[in-house]
């Protein structure tokens, strides 16, 4: 076996190990009622839509209202090249996220126990992408995301189930400089570039 092949095999083994520990962490969250009733496999699969939406993104990603760590922890495991900031204002959730970060382990994650509005005040336009799943009403989520994402960055949000009419994504976000660039299991917005 060549050195590259051994390194590839080691990398795959480490990824598989982290995925298994992530599933354990999420199953514990589900058992506590922090994740909802859907099976962990479904939750992880849905989070893969966020990972795919971030395929061209480099740098910093913030997960607003991270809760049990979805989709932020999945993104961190699948994309160790990204710096992922998990934002949740509830201390007990932030503490659990920190424990999860260490258990998996993922070194590319920072947990911030803070209200999202405070992140806007401290770090405006400093993230390459913002993700959110069940953070709040679409207008509020997009307003906060637009204030956090860099020009040209991405905002990726969960779409509601087809039977729920939560928003008209064709018009929402326009007044915030966000344009819909993809819509599937998640909706992807692109922040306007700076003029120049």
C-alpha positions in Angstrom: 0.0 0.0 0.0 1.3 3.4 -0.8 1.5 6.2 1.8 -1.3 8.1 0.2 -3.6 5.1 0.3 -2.9 4.4 4.0 -3.6 8.1 4.7 -6.9 7.9 2.7 -7.8 4.7 4.6 -7.0 6.3 8.0 -9.0 9.4 7.0 -12.0 7.3 6.0 -11.8 5.3 9.3 -11.6 8.5 11.3 -14.6 9.9 9.4 -16.6 6.7 10.0 -15.7 6.8 13.7 -16.8 10.5 14.0 -20.1 9.7 12.2 -20.8 6.8 14.6 -20.1 9.1 17.7 -22.2 11.8 16.1 -25.1 9.3 15.8 -24.7 8.4 19.4 -24.7 12.0 20.5 -27.8 12.7 18.4 -29.6 9.6 19.7 -29.0 10.8 23.3 -30.4 14.2 22.3 -33.4 12.5 20.7 -34.0 10.4 23.9 -34.0 13.6 26.0 -36.6 15.1 23.6 -34.1 17.7 22.3 -34.3 16.6 18.7 -37.8 15.7 17.9 -39.4 12.3 17.1 -37.8 11.6 13.7 -35.2 8.9 13.6 -31.6 10.1 13.9 -30.8 8.6 10.4 -33.5 10.9 8.9 -32.1 13.9 10.8 -28.6 13.2 9.6 -29.8 12.6 6.0 -31.6 15.9 6.1 -28.5 17.7 7.4 -26.6 16.3 4.4 -28.7 18.8 2.3 -27.0 21.6 4.2 -23.6 20.0 3.7 -24.3 19.8 -0.1 -25.5 23.4 -0.2 -22.2 24.5 1.4 -20.0 22.6 -1.2 -18.5 25.8 -2.6 -18.2 27.6 0.8 -14.9 28.0 2.6 -14.2 29.7 6.0 -16.7 30.3 8.8 -20.2 29.0 9.1 -22.7 29.9 11.9 -25.5 27.6 12.9 -28.2 29.8 14.5 -30.2 28.2 17.3 -28.1 25.1 17.1 -30.1 23.2 19.8 -29.0 19.6 19.7 -26.4 20.5 17.1 -28.3 19.9 13.9 -27.2 20.7 11.2 -24.0 22.3 12.6 -22.4 19.1 14.1 -23.1 17.2 10.9 -21.5 20.0 8.8 -18.5 20.0 11.2 -18.0 16.2 10.8 -18.4 16.2 7.1 -16.5 19.4 6.4 -13.5 19.6 8.8 -12.1 22.4 6.6 -14.9 24.7 7.8 -14.9 26.6 11.1 -18.3 26.0 12.5 -19.8 28.2 15.2 -22.8 26.7 17.1 -25.0 29.6 18.5 -27.6 28.9 21.1 -28.8 31.2 23.8 -29.8 28.5 26.3 -26.9 27.6 28.7 -28.0 23.9 29.1 -28.0 23.5 25.3 -24.7 25.2 24.9 -23.2 23.0 27.6 -24.5 19.9 25.9 -23.1 21.1 22.6 -19.7 21.5 24.1 -19.9 18.0 25.5 -20.9 16.7 22.1 -18.0 18.6 20.4 -15.6 16.9 22.7 -17.2 13.4 22.5 -17.2 13.2 18.7 -14.5 15.0 18.7 -14.6 17.9 16.3 -11.9 20.5 16.7 -13.4 22.8 14.0 -16.3 23.8 16.3 -16.8 26.7 18.6 -19.9 26.8 20.9 -21.3 30.3 21.8 -23.9 30.6 24.4 -25.4 33.9 23.3 -28.4 35.4 21.7 -28.1 35.7 17.9 -28.7 39.4 18.0 -25.6 39.8 20.2 -23.6 37.9 17.6 -24.9 40.4 15.0 -23.7 43.3 17.2 -20.2 41.6 17.8 -19.5 39.9 14.5 -21.5 41.6 11.7 -20.9 40.3 8.2 -18.2 38.0 9.4 -19.4 34.6 8.3 -19.1 32.9 4.9 -22.4 31.1 5.5 -25.3 31.0 7.9 -27.4 27.8 8.5 -30.6 27.5 10.5 -33.1 24.7 11.1 -36.2 25.7 13.0 -34.6 28.9 14.4 -37.6 31.2 14.1 -40.0 32.9 11.7 -38.5 33.2 8.2 -38.4 37.0 8.2 -36.5 37.1 11.6 -34.1 34.4 10.6 -33.3 36.0 7.3 -32.8 39.4 8.9 -30.3 38.1 11.4 -28.6 35.9 8.8 -28.3 38.8 6.4 -26.6 40.9 9.1 -24.1 38.1 9.8 -23.2 36.8 6.3 -20.4 38.4 4.3 -21.2 39.8 0.8 -21.4 37.0 -1.6 -21.9 34.5 1.2 -24.7 31.8 1.6 -27.7 31.5 3.9 -29.1 28.0 4.0 -32.4 27.3 5.8 -34.6 24.3 6.2 -37.7 24.2 4.0 -40.9 23.4 5.8 -42.7 20.2 4.9 -44.6 20.5 1.6 -48.0 20.7 3.4 -46.9 23.8 5.4 -46.9 27.2 3.6 -44.4 29.0 5.7 -43.1 31.6 3.3 -42.9 32.9 -0.2 -39.2 32.4 -0.8 -39.4 34.1 -4.2 -39.9 37.5 -2.6 -38.7 37.1 1.0 -35.1 38.2 1.5 -35.0 40.6 -1.5 -35.2 43.7 0.7 -32.2 42.2 2.7 -30.0 41.7 -0.3 -30.6 38.0 -0.4 -31.5 36.1 -3.6 -32.7 32.5 -3.8 -30.2 30.4 -5.7 -31.5 26.9 -5.0 -34.5 25.3 -3.5 -34.9 21.7 -2.5 -34.8 20.1 0.9 -33.2 23.4 1.9 -33.4 26.8 0.5 -30.2 28.6 -0.4 -29.8 32.3 -0.6 -26.9 34.3 -1.8 -25.9 37.6 -0.2 -25.4 40.5 -2.6 -21.8 41.4 -3.5 -20.4 44.7 -2.4 -20.7 47.3 -5.2 -17.5 48.0 -6.9 
